[in-house]
C-alpha cells in the first residue's frame, strides 16, 4: 500500500539544501592594490664605462726620416747660403728627433746609426753655407770652390789632409767613347775607383748606376723622383760620395742619385762641373775654371 509522505517534508529538505548552498564561505584570497599616488623608484643599472684608448706615442723615427728627406731634396737645388742654412735646419731637426727615439723602440739601434750619418751631413751643409760668395761678370752668384773638407759625409769620421790645389785653370778629360754622340769620360770616385760616365751638360745632378753604388758603398739617405727619356716620375735613391775627379777637375762631397738597373752608364751632371765652363773637343772634354 502506497505510503503518503507528509506534505511538509520536501519543503524542509529543500530549505536545508538551499541553506547549505547559501552558507558556503566567500573566497579568502586578498588582492593588494597599491595606492594611486605611490611612486616606484627603479634601481640604477650599473654599466662599465668603455676605456678611453691612450693616444699613440709620436713616431720620432719617422719624423726624423721626413726631415732628412727634406734636407736632401733642398740640397739638390741649393744655390745660395740661405738655401744651405735651411738644409742645416732640417738636419738639426732630424738629429734632435732621432735622439728622442726611446730605447724601447724597435728603431732605436737604427736611429743611433743615423745620428752619426746625419751629423756628418750637417757638417757638410755647414761647410757649404760658410763658403765665400763672389759675383761673376754676368751677375750670376758663383760659390767659390773650397778644399776637400776633413770629414766625409757618411761613415766614420776621418781626418785627411787638404787636397793639393792645381795651378792649372783648364782641366782636360780624354773622351773614351761616345754614347749616341755624347762624350763619355772616365770619372774617379773617392780617389780609388774609376767608371765611364756620360758628360750630360743638360743634367742638373749626377746619376750613378746601382752597380757603381754597390762598388762605392754608397749609403742611401733619401730618395727623389725624376723623369728620364723613357719614363716619368721614376724613384731614384740619393747618397753621398766623398769625391769625384775627371781630368783633374774635382768636386767633393757630392750628392748623387742612384738610378734603376736599366741605366748602363752614369751621368756626369751640373753638380760636378757647375763651377766650370764645359767645352767639348774632338778627343777630350775641357773643364775651364770660371
VMD Tcl script that draws the C-alpha trace (Angstrom):
set ca {
  {0.00 0.00 0.00}
  {1.42 3.30 -1.06}
  {2.62 5.40 1.83}
  {1.96 9.06 1.57}
  {4.71 11.45 2.60}
  {3.91 14.25 4.81}
  {3.34 17.36 2.84}
  {5.92 19.46 4.73}
  {8.91 17.12 4.33}
  {10.06 18.03 0.80}
  {9.98 21.69 1.63}
  {12.12 21.09 4.66}
  {14.70 19.15 2.64}
  {14.68 21.81 0.02}
  {15.19 24.52 2.63}
  {18.10 22.64 4.09}
  {19.68 22.24 0.69}
  {19.26 25.87 -0.14}
  {20.57 26.81 3.24}
  {23.72 24.74 2.73}
  {24.37 26.34 -0.60}
  {23.93 29.84 0.68}
  {26.17 29.34 3.71}
  {29.37 28.45 1.78}
  {32.09 30.93 2.79}
  {33.34 33.52 0.29}
  {36.89 33.28 -1.14}
  {39.57 34.44 1.31}
  {42.16 35.46 -1.38}
  {43.25 39.06 -0.80}
  {44.49 41.28 -3.68}
  {46.69 44.20 -2.64}
  {46.35 47.24 -4.85}
  {48.99 49.95 -4.39}
  {47.73 53.43 -3.77}
  {47.41 55.63 -6.81}
  {49.92 58.17 -5.60}
  {52.64 55.61 -4.83}
  {55.94 56.13 -6.69}
  {58.05 53.14 -7.58}
  {61.73 54.00 -7.91}
  {63.76 51.86 -10.32}
  {67.15 50.72 -9.13}
  {70.02 52.23 -11.21}
  {71.64 49.86 -13.67}
  {75.38 49.82 -13.30}
  {77.31 49.80 -16.60}
  {81.04 49.60 -17.13}
  {82.49 52.66 -18.89}
  {84.38 51.87 -22.09}
  {88.11 52.50 -21.62}
  {89.39 55.55 -23.50}
  {92.28 54.48 -25.74}
  {95.54 56.20 -24.96}
  {96.95 58.34 -27.77}
  {99.71 56.65 -29.74}
  {103.19 57.93 -28.86}
  {104.81 60.15 -31.50}
  {106.90 58.31 -34.08}
  {110.11 60.29 -33.72}
  {111.99 57.99 -36.07}
  {109.57 58.51 -38.97}
  {109.53 62.26 -38.35}
  {113.33 62.28 -38.48}
  {113.29 60.45 -41.83}
  {110.86 63.05 -43.20}
  {113.14 65.92 -42.09}
  {116.17 64.18 -43.60}
  {114.36 63.66 -46.90}
  {113.50 67.34 -46.95}
  {117.15 68.22 -46.31}
  {118.27 66.02 -49.19}
  {115.71 67.50 -51.58}
  {116.76 71.06 -50.71}
  {120.42 70.10 -51.10}
  {119.77 69.08 -54.70}
  {118.81 72.60 -55.68}
  {120.71 74.64 -53.08}
  {122.50 77.61 -54.66}
  {122.63 80.34 -52.04}
  {123.79 80.48 -48.45}
  {120.15 80.86 -47.38}
  {119.42 77.52 -49.06}
  {122.23 75.87 -47.14}
  {121.03 77.40 -43.87}
  {117.66 75.79 -44.50}
  {119.43 72.46 -45.13}
  {121.28 72.91 -41.83}
  {117.99 73.50 -40.03}
  {116.48 70.32 -41.48}
  {119.46 68.18 -40.45}
  {119.40 69.65 -36.95}
  {115.70 68.80 -36.62}
  {116.29 65.27 -37.90}
  {119.13 64.69 -35.40}
  {117.05 66.00 -32.50}
  {114.18 63.68 -33.43}
  {116.50 60.66 -33.65}
  {117.88 61.48 -30.21}
  {114.30 61.42 -28.88}
  {113.66 57.84 -30.07}
  {113.21 55.78 -26.85}
  {115.40 52.76 -26.15}
  {112.29 50.58 -26.11}
  {111.62 51.35 -29.77}
  {112.49 48.77 -32.41}
  {114.03 51.63 -34.43}
  {116.40 52.67 -31.63}
  {119.55 50.88 -32.98}
  {118.99 52.26 -36.48}
  {118.36 55.72 -35.04}
  {121.75 55.68 -33.29}
  {123.46 54.78 -36.57}
  {121.67 57.51 -38.48}
  {122.58 60.13 -35.89}
  {126.21 59.75 -36.94}
  {125.31 59.92 -40.64}
  {123.10 62.97 -40.17}
  {125.74 64.78 -38.11}
  {128.20 64.34 -40.97}
  {125.60 65.59 -43.47}
  {125.05 68.58 -41.17}
  {128.78 69.25 -41.14}
  {128.84 69.21 -44.93}
  {125.91 71.67 -45.13}
  {127.62 73.98 -42.62}
  {130.75 73.97 -44.78}
  {128.74 74.87 -47.86}
  {126.94 77.68 -46.02}
  {130.27 79.18 -44.90}
  {131.88 79.21 -48.35}
  {132.69 82.70 -49.66}
  {130.41 84.03 -52.37}
  {131.53 86.21 -55.26}
  {129.71 87.78 -58.19}
  {130.64 86.67 -61.67}
  {130.95 89.07 -64.60}
  {127.45 88.24 -65.84}
  {125.88 88.95 -62.47}
  {125.33 85.31 -61.55}
  {126.28 84.40 -57.98}
  {129.02 81.75 -58.01}
  {130.10 79.83 -54.91}
  {133.88 79.66 -54.71}
  {135.18 76.06 -54.50}
  {136.98 75.09 -51.31}
  {139.49 72.43 -50.39}
  {138.27 68.98 -49.52}
  {136.76 69.01 -46.00}
  {138.31 66.99 -43.22}
  {135.22 64.85 -42.66}
  {133.36 62.60 -45.02}
  {129.61 62.97 -45.37}
  {128.89 59.37 -44.43}
  {130.55 56.57 -42.49}
  {133.16 57.04 -39.81}
  {134.71 60.48 -39.32}
  {138.20 60.60 -40.78}
  {140.88 63.27 -40.77}
  {142.57 63.93 -44.07}
  {145.00 66.43 -45.48}
  {143.70 69.10 -47.86}
  {143.89 68.08 -51.50}
  {146.66 69.79 -53.44}
  {145.41 72.76 -55.41}
  {146.33 72.62 -59.10}
  {147.73 75.75 -60.65}
  {146.05 74.91 -63.95}
  {142.84 76.69 -64.84}
  {141.82 74.23 -67.54}
  {141.29 70.51 -67.00}
  {141.02 68.02 -69.85}
  {139.32 64.63 -69.57}
  {140.02 62.30 -72.52}
  {136.94 61.01 -74.34}
  {136.99 57.21 -74.10}
  {133.84 56.60 -76.16}
  {130.57 58.19 -77.20}
  {127.01 57.25 -76.32}
  {124.64 58.46 -79.01}
  {127.18 61.09 -79.96}
  {127.61 62.32 -76.36}
  {131.14 62.13 -74.91}
  {131.98 59.52 -72.28}
  {134.89 60.14 -69.89}
  {136.40 58.21 -67.01}
  {135.49 59.58 -63.57}
  {137.38 58.54 -60.43}
  {135.39 58.29 -57.20}
  {136.88 58.69 -53.73}
  {140.35 58.67 -55.27}
  {140.19 54.93 -55.98}
  {137.63 53.56 -58.43}
  {137.02 54.82 -61.96}
  {133.90 54.42 -64.07}
  {132.96 55.66 -67.56}
  {130.28 58.35 -67.39}
  {128.36 60.41 -69.94}
  {129.07 64.14 -69.79}
  {125.48 65.36 -69.73}
  {125.53 69.16 -69.86}
  {121.73 69.18 -69.59}
  {121.56 67.16 -66.35}
  {121.19 69.12 -63.13}
  {122.59 66.31 -61.00}
  {124.98 63.40 -61.22}
  {123.46 59.93 -61.58}
  {125.30 56.67 -60.92}
  {124.19 53.11 -61.64}
  {123.27 50.57 -58.93}
  {126.45 48.63 -59.72}
  {128.52 51.77 -59.14}
  {126.68 52.47 -55.88}
  {127.37 48.94 -54.62}
  {131.04 49.15 -55.57}
  {131.42 52.53 -53.85}
  {129.39 51.54 -50.79}
  {127.02 54.49 -51.18}
  {124.60 54.74 -48.25}
  {121.12 55.90 -49.20}
  {120.00 58.97 -47.24}
  {116.81 59.73 -49.17}
  {115.10 59.45 -52.50}
  {113.87 61.69 -55.28}
  {111.52 61.46 -58.24}
  {112.94 62.17 -61.69}
  {111.85 61.95 -65.29}
  {114.08 60.19 -67.80}
  {113.98 59.93 -71.57}
  {111.99 56.68 -71.33}
  {109.86 57.16 -68.21}
  {108.40 59.81 -65.93}
  {108.27 60.07 -62.14}
  {110.88 57.37 -61.54}
  {112.11 56.98 -57.96}
  {115.91 57.23 -57.52}
  {117.81 56.78 -54.26}
  {120.14 59.51 -53.01}
  {123.53 59.24 -51.32}
  {126.87 60.98 -50.99}
  {130.28 60.26 -52.50}
  {133.40 61.75 -50.95}
  {134.94 63.00 -54.17}
  {134.70 62.86 -57.96}
  {137.56 63.63 -60.35}
  {137.68 63.88 -64.14}
  {140.78 65.09 -65.96}
  {141.99 66.84 -62.78}
  {138.72 68.66 -62.08}
  {137.49 67.68 -58.63}
  {134.21 68.01 -56.73}
  {133.96 66.98 -53.07}
  {131.06 65.53 -51.08}
  {128.67 65.28 -53.99}
  {125.07 64.19 -53.52}
  {124.36 61.67 -56.29}
  {121.24 59.87 -57.43}
  {121.25 56.09 -57.84}
  {119.34 55.03 -60.95}
  {117.27 51.96 -61.66}
  {119.09 48.93 -63.15}
  {118.08 49.94 -66.70}
  {120.80 52.61 -66.82}
  {124.11 51.23 -68.13}
  {126.27 54.35 -67.73}
  {126.32 57.07 -65.13}
  {125.63 60.71 -65.98}
  {128.04 63.47 -65.01}
  {125.79 66.41 -64.16}
  {125.88 70.10 -63.33}
  {126.61 69.49 -59.65}
  {130.08 68.31 -60.74}
  {131.00 70.93 -63.34}
  {128.82 73.80 -62.09}
  {131.88 75.98 -61.45}
  {133.42 75.26 -64.84}
  {132.74 76.19 -68.41}
  {132.49 72.91 -70.32}
  {133.95 72.76 -73.81}
  {133.53 69.60 -75.90}
  {136.58 69.00 -78.09}
  {137.21 66.24 -80.62}
  {139.21 63.99 -78.30}
  {138.63 65.44 -74.83}
  {136.25 67.44 -72.67}
  {137.60 70.69 -71.32}
  {136.61 71.98 -67.88}
  {137.63 75.64 -67.70}
  {137.53 77.33 -64.28}
  {135.37 80.42 -64.12}
}
mol new
graphics top color blue
foreach p $ca { graphics top sphere $p radius 0.5 }
foreach p [lrange $ca 0 end-1] q [lrange $ca 1 end] { graphics top cylinder $p $q radius 0.2 }
display resetview
